[in-house]
Amino acid sequence: MKKEVIVQLNKTFEDSAYTQNGVEYWMARDIQKLLDYTEWRNFLLVIDKAKIACMKSGQAIADHFVDVNKMIPMPKGAEWGI
């Protein structure tokens, strides 16, 4: 892979990060799009594998993966969790 492509992919990934209380994090739905997964159910398999790798490396899964729902606005002021 060309260096320019790698640099651009890294920038795109870093630009999609969120920061809260000095902690940088990414939302799985954003990473799903960056990695070109069109279906959430397929990306969930990737997340599960990442959690297993985290555990096998001696890391606490809860320190690296947090289950959250991202709310999207719906008509008439309602919200829907995804």
N, CA, C and O of each residue as an XYZ file, in Angstrom:
328
protein
N       0.852     -1.173      0.000
C       0.000      0.000      0.000
C       0.899      1.238      0.000
O       1.909      1.284      0.702
N       0.526      2.219     -0.780
C       1.315      3.437     -0.879
C       1.272      4.223      0.424
O       0.262      4.255      1.127
N       2.403      4.858      0.721
C       2.515      5.630      1.955
C       1.441      6.709      2.040
O       0.906      6.952      3.122
N       1.112      7.362      0.925
C       0.114      8.432      0.930
C      -1.264      7.907      1.335
O      -2.018      8.576      2.041
N      -1.574      6.696      0.874
C      -2.862      6.083      1.213
C      -2.915      5.784      2.703
O      -3.923      6.038      3.362
N      -1.824      5.243      3.226
C      -1.760      4.925      4.657
C      -1.897      6.192      5.494
O      -2.628      6.214      6.485
N      -1.200      7.233      5.096
C      -1.280      8.511      5.819
C      -2.708      9.039      5.807
O      -3.195      9.509      6.836
N      -3.386      8.973      4.671
C      -4.762      9.462      4.580
C      -5.715      8.619      5.423
O      -6.590      9.158      6.100
N      -5.546      7.295      5.382
C      -6.403      6.422      6.196
C      -6.208      6.706      7.679
O      -7.178      6.741      8.436
N      -4.968      6.907      8.099
C      -4.681      7.215      9.497
C      -5.312      8.541      9.893
O      -5.886      8.656     10.976
N      -5.211      9.549      9.020
C      -5.814     10.849      9.307
C      -7.331     10.727      9.432
O      -7.932     11.302     10.340
N      -7.941      9.984      8.525
C      -9.390      9.784      8.574
C      -9.794      9.117      9.886
O     -10.783      9.506     10.508
N      -9.026      8.112     10.303
C      -9.309      7.425     11.565
C      -9.163      8.382     12.746
O     -10.050      8.457     13.596
N      -8.057      9.109     12.803
C      -7.819     10.030     13.912
C      -8.846     11.159     13.942
O      -9.242     11.611     15.017
N      -9.274     11.613     12.773
C     -10.274     12.685     12.708
C     -11.648     12.236     13.190
O     -12.486     13.071     13.530
N     -11.890     10.929     13.223
C     -13.200     10.434     13.654
C     -13.269     10.212     15.165
O     -14.302      9.785     15.681
N     -12.175     10.498     15.876
C     -12.137     10.302     17.327
C     -12.942     11.375     18.049
O     -13.075     12.504     17.577
N     -13.469     10.997     19.191
C     -14.146     11.908     20.097
C     -13.246     12.059     21.324
O     -12.429     11.182     21.606
N     -13.392     13.153     22.043
C     -12.644     13.349     23.281
C     -13.605     13.824     24.359
O     -14.388     14.752     24.158
N     -13.524     13.164     25.505
C     -14.365     13.549     26.643
C     -13.527     13.419     27.904
O     -12.960     12.361     28.176
N     -13.453     14.489     28.666
C     -12.658     14.513     29.899
C     -11.219     14.063     29.648
O     -10.627     13.357     30.464
N     -10.669     14.478     28.512
C      -9.292     14.154     28.183
C      -9.057     12.743     27.680
O      -7.913     12.343     27.461
N     -10.135     11.982     27.492
C     -10.026     10.601     27.016
C     -10.491     10.542     25.565
O     -11.586     10.996     25.234
N      -9.645      9.975     24.704
C      -9.977      9.844     23.294
C     -10.656      8.491     23.072
O     -10.231      7.475     23.621
N     -11.719      8.492     22.258
C     -12.433      7.253     21.969
C     -13.093      7.322     20.600
O     -13.215      8.394     20.008
N     -13.516      6.167     20.110
C     -14.187      6.069     18.818
C     -15.504      5.345     19.010
O     -15.626      4.483     19.880
N     -16.484      5.693     18.201
C     -17.765      5.008     18.211
C     -17.712      3.887     17.173
O     -17.229      4.087     16.059
N     -18.206      2.723     17.542
C     -18.153      1.562     16.652
C     -18.865      1.833     15.330
O     -18.403      1.390     14.278
N     -19.970      2.546     15.371
C     -20.703      2.828     14.126
C     -19.856      3.662     13.167
O     -19.961      3.501     11.951
N     -19.022      4.546     13.701
C     -18.136      5.338     12.851
C     -17.034      4.463     12.256
O     -16.712      4.577     11.074
N     -16.461      3.593     13.082
C     -15.409      2.696     12.596
C     -15.980      1.727     11.572
O     -15.306      1.379     10.603
N     -17.207      1.293     11.779
C     -17.868      0.406     10.814
C     -17.836      1.028      9.423
O     -17.507      0.356      8.446
N     -18.172      2.289      9.337
C     -18.185      2.979      8.043
C     -16.778      3.136      7.485
O     -16.557      2.947      6.288
N     -15.821      3.484      8.353
C     -14.438      3.655      7.901
C     -13.872      2.370      7.299
O     -13.074      2.411      6.363
N     -14.295      1.231      7.847
C     -13.789     -0.056      7.375
C     -14.675     -0.682      6.299
O     -14.465     -1.829      5.904
N     -15.657      0.069      5.833
C     -16.542     -0.353      4.737
C     -17.406     -1.576      5.058
O     -17.697     -2.378      4.170
N     -17.812     -1.719      6.306
C     -18.798     -2.749      6.646
C     -20.173     -2.147      6.433
O     -20.516     -1.143      7.058
N     -20.956     -2.744      5.566
C     -22.267     -2.189      5.270
C     -23.336     -2.656      6.250
O     -24.355     -1.989      6.427
N     -23.102     -3.806      6.888
C     -24.093     -4.343      7.827
C     -23.516     -4.422      9.238
O     -22.429     -4.955      9.462
N     -24.276     -3.877     10.172
C     -23.857     -3.852     11.570
C     -23.607     -5.260     12.107
O     -22.645     -5.480     12.842
N     -24.456     -6.201     11.750
C     -24.319     -7.565     12.272
C     -22.984     -8.173     11.872
O     -22.416     -8.948     12.642
N     -22.467     -7.848     10.701
C     -21.156     -8.339     10.288
C     -20.041     -7.661     11.071
O     -19.039     -8.291     11.410
N     -20.217     -6.378     11.355
C     -19.204     -5.660     12.119
C     -19.187     -6.106     13.579
O     -18.137     -6.070     14.221
N     -20.321     -6.521     14.104
C     -20.354     -7.037     15.480
C     -19.413     -8.226     15.643
O     -18.821     -8.402     16.708
N     -19.269     -9.038     14.609
C     -18.333    -10.164     14.669
C     -16.901     -9.666     14.830
O     -16.109    -10.279     15.546
N     -16.567     -8.577     14.180
C     -15.238     -7.979     14.300
C     -15.021     -7.463     15.720
O     -13.950     -7.646     16.298
N     -16.029     -6.827     16.268
C     -15.938     -6.322     17.636
C     -15.746     -7.480     18.614
O     -14.932     -7.386     19.533
N     -16.480     -8.557     18.425
C     -16.333     -9.725     19.302
C     -14.919    -10.293     19.234
O     -14.351    -10.657     20.264
N     -14.346    -10.373     18.034
C     -12.974    -10.859     17.881
C     -11.983     -9.918     18.565
O     -11.014    -10.370     19.176
N     -12.222     -8.625     18.464
C     -11.355     -7.647     19.118
C     -11.422     -7.782     20.636
O     -10.408     -7.638     21.319
N     -12.602     -8.055     21.160
C     -12.745     -8.257     22.607
C     -11.990     -9.506     23.048
O     -11.363     -9.503     24.107
N     -12.039    -10.568     22.258
C     -11.315    -11.796     22.581
C      -9.808    -11.533     22.571
O      -9.089    -11.985     23.462
N      -9.338    -10.805     21.564
C      -7.911    -10.469     21.482
C      -7.491     -9.623     22.675
O      -6.398     -9.800     23.213
N      -8.347     -8.718     23.082
C      -8.085     -7.870     24.247
C      -7.931     -8.730     25.499
O      -6.987     -8.554     26.270
N      -8.857     -9.652     25.693
C      -8.831    -10.537     26.854
C      -7.578    -11.419     26.844
O      -6.919    -11.576     27.872
N      -7.252    -11.992     25.682
C      -6.094    -12.884     25.580
C      -4.772    -12.152     25.808
O      -3.773    -12.768     26.179
N      -4.769    -10.842     25.586
C      -3.550    -10.066     25.817
C      -3.442     -9.603     27.270
O      -2.514     -8.882     27.634
N      -4.406    -10.029     28.095
C      -4.356     -9.701     29.511
C      -4.987     -8.374     29.871
O      -4.822     -7.891     30.991
N      -5.705     -7.783     28.941
C      -6.369     -6.506     29.188
C      -7.814     -6.732     29.618
O      -8.453     -7.700     29.204
N      -8.309     -5.848     30.436
C      -9.711     -5.913     30.845
C     -10.579     -5.359     29.718
O     -10.395     -4.218     29.294
N     -11.508     -6.149     29.241
C     -12.380     -5.728     28.142
C     -13.112     -4.436     28.506
O     -13.264     -3.554     27.662
N     -13.557     -4.321     29.733
C     -14.308     -3.138     30.163
C     -13.470     -1.860     30.107
O     -14.021     -0.760     30.056
N     -12.142     -1.998     30.115
C     -11.269     -0.825     30.011
C     -11.173     -0.305     28.583
O     -10.724      0.821     28.365
N     -11.589     -1.109     27.609
C     -11.406     -0.744     26.209
C     -12.688     -0.733     25.382
O     -12.727     -0.147     24.300
N     -13.738     -1.381     25.890
C     -15.006     -1.459     25.165
C     -16.133     -1.093     26.117
O     -16.278     -1.687     27.185
N     -16.922     -0.116     25.721
C     -18.058      0.313     26.534
C     -19.301      0.226     25.662
O     -19.325      0.753     24.550
N     -20.318     -0.430     26.163
C     -21.575     -0.528     25.419
C     -22.351      0.773     25.586
O     -22.735      1.150     26.694
N     -22.569      1.439     24.480
C     -23.344      2.683     24.487
C     -24.298      2.657     23.308
O     -24.100      1.913     22.347
N     -25.311      3.460     23.392
C     -26.240      3.641     22.280
C     -26.126      5.077     21.803
O     -26.110      6.008     22.607
N     -26.048      5.248     20.514
C     -26.018      6.566     19.915
C     -27.448      6.897     19.502
O     -28.084      6.144     18.764
N     -27.937      8.020     19.984
C     -29.308      8.400     19.695
C     -29.350      9.226     18.411
O     -28.531     10.123     18.208
N     -30.313      8.909     17.554
C     -30.505      9.686     16.342
C     -31.867     10.364     16.420
O     -32.836      9.770     16.891
N     -31.937     11.613     15.955
C     -33.225     12.327     16.034
C     -34.245     11.744     15.065
O     -33.913     11.349     13.947
N     -35.473     11.701     15.512
C     -36.585     11.215     14.703
C     -37.589     12.348     14.551
O     -37.504     13.355     15.255
N     -38.531     12.192     13.642
C     -39.561     13.230     13.481
C     -40.315     13.488     14.787
O     -40.463     12.593     15.620
N     -40.770     14.677     14.944
C     -41.579     15.099     16.105
C     -40.805     15.051     17.415
O     -41.401     14.914     18.482
N     -39.452     15.165     17.341
C     -38.642     15.283     18.554
C     -38.263     13.979     19.227
O     -37.520     14.001     20.208
N     -38.737     12.856     18.747
C     -38.383     11.581     19.366
C     -36.949     11.223     19.003
O     -36.368     11.807     18.089
N     -36.376     10.246     19.734
C     -35.040      9.753     19.433
C     -35.087      8.235     19.356
O     -35.927      7.588     19.982
N     -34.167      7.681     18.573
C     -34.081      6.232     18.398
C     -32.648      5.814     18.658
O     -31.724      6.401     18.094
N     -32.442      4.802     19.507
C     -31.097      4.329     19.792
C     -30.603      3.342     18.760
O     -31.323      2.427     18.360
N     -29.353      3.539     18.328
C     -28.746      2.598     17.389
C     -27.454      2.081     17.982
O     -26.769      1.269     17.358
